[in-house]
C-alpha cells in the first residue's frame, strides 16, 4: 500500500484506492484518497 501526506489532516496516511498515474510531464505517481477525510492524496514514491 502507498502512503502519502494529507494536507487537510496534516498527517501521513495510507492512500485508499491508490492508482498509478502520470503527471502531465510524464512523471509516475500514486493517487487516491485519504481514508479519514476523503481528500485527494498523491505521492511520487511509486512502489
N, C-alpha and C positions, 0 to 999 in steps of 0.2 A: 504494500500500500504506500502511496506517496504522501508526504507531509508538506505542508505549506504554511505560510503566515497569514492569518485572517486579520485584516486591518480593523474590522469592526469589533471583534472580540479582543484584539491586541494580544493574541496568543498563537503558538504553533499548534496546528491541528492536523489530523488525518484528513485527506481530501476524500469526500464522499462522491461516488460515481466518477472517479478520475478517468479522463480520456486523454490519450496522447494526441496533441495537435501541433500546429506550427504557427509561428508568428507571420506577419506579412513579409518579413525579411527572410523567412526560411529557417529560423531557429526552433528546435524542438522544445516543447513544454508540456506539462501536465496541467489540465484544467478541470475543475469540478466545483463542488460547493462545500461550505462549512457545515458539519453535522449539527452544530449548536444553533447558529443563527440563519443559515441558508444563503449567506453572501457568497459570491463567486470567489474562489481561491485558485491562484496559479502558482506554479513553481517551474523553474528552468532545470531543476535536477531530475532528469528523466531516468527512471530505473528500468 
